[in-house]
Amino acid sequence: MNAKTTSAILVFAAVGGNVSAQQQRVLDTRIVAAMPTTYRAAECGIKPNHFKVSSGASYLKSSIENDVPENKARSLQSGQKILLEAMQQNGQDKNPAAWYYLGRIYLQQGDLYGGDSALTKAEQLAPNCAQEISNYRKNAWVGLVKAGSKFEEAKNVDSALVLYREAGTIYRGSPVTYYQIASIMNEKGQADSAASYFGRAAQTGANAKDTTEVQVRNRSAFNQGAILLNKKDFAGAGAAFEKYLQWVPTDAEAKRGLAAAYRGQGQAEKAQALEKDLVAAGGAPGAPGGAGTQDFMSVGVNLYNDKKFKEAAAAFEKAAAAEPYNRDALSNLSNTYLALKDGKNLLATATKLVAIEPMNETALKLQGEGYKQTGKVNDAVKMAEQVLALPVDVKVTDFTPAATLAATATGRDAQTPAGKPIAPAPVTLAFEFLDAKGGVVATQDAQVPALKAGEAHDIKLTAQGAGIVAWRYKRK
C-alpha cells in the first residue's frame, strides 16, 4: 500500500530568516496582486465610530483606487499610522473596525503576519464579520498557493514549501494547503511530517463541500493511513482509514488497509469481519470501486491463517475466477479445499493447477488427494505412481508480467512402482506465456539437465510480447 504515530502537528510560524529575498518578493507581490482592485467598505455591520478610524478606511480606499505605485504606498502608510494612533492614543483598541481596516491595509502592503494578527483581532471583536474577513484571507491564500504551484512546476520545492506554509498562515480553511505541504514532505522522505500534514488536511476538510476540496480531503486521509501502516503505527493507521471509509465506504484498498491495521493491533475478529465484507461486497475484481485480485489474495491468506477456511475459499475463488491462469490463486484455493476436505472442488482446482505446472510435486499430490477424497481409487494410484517416477520437482520462484520467470528444478530419487530406481535424464520444458484470456503470446523452451537427487538447476527466462500476465509449461 502506497503513499501515518505521527509527530505532533507542525505549527505554522513566521519563517523569518528562512525566507530568501526572492521568496519574500514573491510573497509581497502575490499577496498585493490578490487583493481586490475595487474598494468596498465593511459590509458586516461594523462602523468606524471615530474620525481616525474613518480616516484609515479613507486612506485604504485612496490606495486601492490610485494607479500610481508611490501614491498607493503613501496612502497605505498613512492609513496604518492613523489607525495605530487611534488604538494607542484614542482608546480604539476595542473597536473592531479599527482592526478590520488595519488588517486589510497590511494585506494591501503584502504584510502577511500583520494582516493575520489584525484580522484575527477584528473577528474576535465582531464575530459577525467572520465570513467577510475569511474572504479577504482567502484572496491572499489563492495568490500564495498559485505562486507555490509555479515553484513546484519549476522543481523548486523549498520555495514552494515556504509559500504553502505562508498560505496556511493567512487562511486555514482549506485542506489543499496542508495536502501540498504533506506531498512535498513525503517526496523528501519525511514520513512523520507528511503523515501529520495529511492528517491536518483531512481534519480541515472534514466538512468540505467543494468537489476539489472533498477529493483532496479523501486522498489525504488515505495517504495518512498508508504512511502510518507502513510505519507500523497500527492504531494511527486504523483511525485514518476509519475516517476515510466514512467518506468513501466502498474503497477496497482502504478496507484491506484497515483490516491490516486491526490485525496489527491484535483485533483479528474486526479484521475478519472487514475481510469477509470485502469478499462479499467487493464485486468483480477490476470493477469500479471493487476489490482487485490482490485484495482477494491477501484477504484469503489472512483468513486461511486464521483457520477461517470457508471464508478463505470464497476469497480465493474470486481471485481464480478473475485470473484463471493465476498459479498462486489456484494453489491457494486447492490447499483451502484440502483443509475443508472438499474433495470435489479440490480435484477440479488441482487439475487446473497441474495443467499449469505438471512437474510440480505439490500440485500432483494435491490432485492425487482430490482423487482419493472423491473415491477415484485407480486414478489416485496412477497419480501416486506418477509422483514416484517424477525425475525433477520444478518450482517457479518468481514471475513478473514484464515477462521474466525464474524457477528451480530439483532432482528426485525417482522410482518405478516396483521400487526400481529410474536413472536421471534430461528434461525439456516448453513454457508458454499467456495473456489474460489464456492466449499464447510467446513460447520458450528450458533445458533441464539430468539431475541427481537433491541437485538443483536454475531456470531463467525472459519473454517478449504485449499483455503477458501468466505462464504454463509442458514436458516435451
Secondary structure in CASP SS format (residue, H / E / C, confidence):
PFRMAT SS
TARGET T0000
AUTHOR 0000-0000-0000
METHOD secondary structure of the structure
MODEL  1
M C 1.00
N C 1.00
A C 1.00
K C 1.00
T C 1.00
T C 1.00
S C 1.00
A C 1.00
I C 1.00
L C 1.00
V C 1.00
F C 1.00
A C 1.00
A C 1.00
V C 1.00
G H 1.00
G H 1.00
N H 1.00
V C 1.00
S C 1.00
A H 1.00
Q H 1.00
Q H 1.00
Q H 1.00
R H 1.00
V H 1.00
L H 1.00
D H 1.00
T H 1.00
R H 1.00
I H 1.00
V H 1.00
A H 1.00
A H 1.00
M C 1.00
P C 1.00
T C 1.00
T C 1.00
Y C 1.00
R C 1.00
A C 1.00
A C 1.00
E C 1.00
C C 1.00
G C 1.00
I C 1.00
K C 1.00
P C 1.00
N C 1.00
H C 1.00
F H 1.00
K H 1.00
V H 1.00
S H 1.00
S H 1.00
G H 1.00
A H 1.00
S H 1.00
Y H 1.00
L H 1.00
K H 1.00
S H 1.00
S H 1.00
I H 1.00
E H 1.00
N C 1.00
D C 1.00
V C 1.00
P H 1.00
E H 1.00
N H 1.00
K H 1.00
A H 1.00
R H 1.00
S H 1.00
L H 1.00
Q H 1.00
S H 1.00
G H 1.00
Q H 1.00
K H 1.00
I H 1.00
L H 1.00
L H 1.00
E H 1.00
A H 1.00
M H 1.00
Q H 1.00
Q H 1.00
N C 1.00
G C 1.00
Q C 1.00
D C 1.00
K C 1.00
N C 1.00
P H 1.00
A H 1.00
A H 1.00
W H 1.00
Y H 1.00
Y H 1.00
L H 1.00
G H 1.00
R H 1.00
I H 1.00
Y H 1.00
L H 1.00
Q H 1.00
Q H 1.00
G C 1.00
D C 1.00
L H 1.00
Y H 1.00
G H 1.00
G H 1.00
D H 1.00
S H 1.00
A H 1.00
L H 1.00
T H 1.00
K H 1.00
A H 1.00
E H 1.00
Q H 1.00
L H 1.00
A C 1.00
P H 1.00
N H 1.00
C H 1.00
A H 1.00
Q H 1.00
E H 1.00
I H 1.00
S H 1.00
N H 1.00
Y H 1.00
R H 1.00
K H 1.00
N H 1.00
A H 1.00
W H 1.00
V H 1.00
G H 1.00
L H 1.00
V H 1.00
K H 1.00
A H 1.00
G H 1.00
S H 1.00
K H 1.00
F H 1.00
E H 1.00
E H 1.00
A C 1.00
K C 1.00
N C 1.00
V H 1.00
D H 1.00
S H 1.00
A H 1.00
L H 1.00
V H 1.00
L H 1.00
Y H 1.00
R H 1.00
E H 1.00
A H 1.00
G H 1.00
T H 1.00
I H 1.00
Y C 1.00
R C 1.00
G C 1.00
S C 1.00
P H 1.00
V H 1.00
T H 1.00
Y H 1.00
Y H 1.00
Q H 1.00
I H 1.00
A H 1.00
S H 1.00
I H 1.00
M H 1.00
N H 1.00
E H 1.00
K C 1.00
G C 1.00
Q C 1.00
A H 1.00
D H 1.00
S H 1.00
A H 1.00
A H 1.00
S H 1.00
Y H 1.00
F H 1.00
G H 1.00
R H 1.00
A H 1.00
A H 1.00
Q H 1.00
T H 1.00
G C 1.00
A C 1.00
N C 1.00
A C 1.00
K C 1.00
D C 1.00
T H 1.00
T H 1.00
E H 1.00
V H 1.00
Q H 1.00
V H 1.00
R H 1.00
N H 1.00
R H 1.00
S H 1.00
A H 1.00
F H 1.00
N H 1.00
Q H 1.00
G H 1.00
A H 1.00
I H 1.00
L H 1.00
L H 1.00
N H 1.00
K C 1.00
K C 1.00
D C 1.00
F H 1.00
A H 1.00
G H 1.00
A H 1.00
G H 1.00
A H 1.00
A H 1.00
F H 1.00
E H 1.00
K H 1.00
Y H 1.00
L H 1.00
Q H 1.00
W H 1.00
V C 1.00
P C 1.00
T C 1.00
D C 1.00
A H 1.00
E H 1.00
A H 1.00
K H 1.00
R H 1.00
G H 1.00
L H 1.00
A H 1.00
A H 1.00
A H 1.00
Y H 1.00
R H 1.00
G H 1.00
Q C 1.00
G C 1.00
Q C 1.00
A H 1.00
E H 1.00
K H 1.00
A H 1.00
Q H 1.00
A H 1.00
L H 1.00
E H 1.00
K H 1.00
D H 1.00
L H 1.00
V H 1.00
A H 1.00
A H 1.00
G C 1.00
G C 1.00
A C 1.00
P C 1.00
G C 1.00
A C 1.00
P C 1.00
G C 1.00
G C 1.00
A C 1.00
G C 1.00
T H 1.00
Q H 1.00
D H 1.00
F H 1.00
M H 1.00
S H 1.00
V H 1.00
G H 1.00
V H 1.00
N H 1.00
L H 1.00
Y H 1.00
N H 1.00
D C 1.00
K C 1.00
K C 1.00
F H 1.00
K H 1.00
E H 1.00
A H 1.00
A H 1.00
A H 1.00
A H 1.00
F H 1.00
E H 1.00
K H 1.00
A H 1.00
A H 1.00
A H 1.00
A H 1.00
E C 1.00
P C 1.00
Y C 1.00
N C 1.00
R H 1.00
D H 1.00
A H 1.00
L H 1.00
S H 1.00
N H 1.00
L H 1.00
S H 1.00
N H 1.00
T H 1.00
Y H 1.00
L H 1.00
A H 1.00
L H 1.00
K C 1.00
D C 1.00
G H 1.00
K H 1.00
N H 1.00
L H 1.00
L H 1.00
A H 1.00
T H 1.00
A H 1.00
T H 1.00
K H 1.00
L H 1.00
V H 1.00
A H 1.00
I H 1.00
E C 1.00
P C 1.00
M C 1.00
N C 1.00
E H 1.00
T H 1.00
A H 1.00
L H 1.00
K H 1.00
L H 1.00
Q H 1.00
G H 1.00
E H 1.00
G H 1.00
Y H 1.00
K H 1.00
Q H 1.00
T C 1.00
G C 1.00
K C 1.00
V H 1.00
N H 1.00
D H 1.00
A H 1.00
V H 1.00
K H 1.00
M H 1.00
A H 1.00
E H 1.00
Q H 1.00
V H 1.00
L H 1.00
A H 1.00
L C 1.00
P C 1.00
V E 1.00
D E 1.00
V E 1.00
K E 1.00
V E 1.00
T E 1.00
D E 1.00
F E 1.00
T E 1.00
P C 1.00
A C 1.00
A C 1.00
T E 1.00
L E 1.00
A E 1.00
A E 1.00
T E 1.00
A E 1.00
T E 1.00
G E 1.00
R C 1.00
D C 1.00
A C 1.00
Q E 1.00
T C 1.00
P C 1.00
A C 1.00
G C 1.00
K C 1.00
P E 1.00
I C 1.00
A C 1.00
P C 1.00
A C 1.00
P C 1.00
V E 1.00
T E 1.00
L E 1.00
A E 1.00
F E 1.00
E E 1.00
F E 1.00
L E 1.00
D C 1.00
A C 1.00
K C 1.00
G C 1.00
G C 1.00
V E 1.00
V E 1.00
A E 1.00
T E 1.00
Q E 1.00
D E 1.00
A E 1.00
Q E 1.00
V E 1.00
P C 1.00
A C 1.00
L C 1.00
K C 1.00
A C 1.00
G C 1.00
E C 1.00
A E 1.00
H E 1.00
D E 1.00
I E 1.00
K E 1.00
L E 1.00
T E 1.00
A C 1.00
Q C 1.00
G C 1.00
A C 1.00
G C 1.00
I C 1.00
V C 1.00
A E 1.00
W E 1.00
R E 1.00
Y E 1.00
K E 1.00
R E 1.00
K C 1.00
END
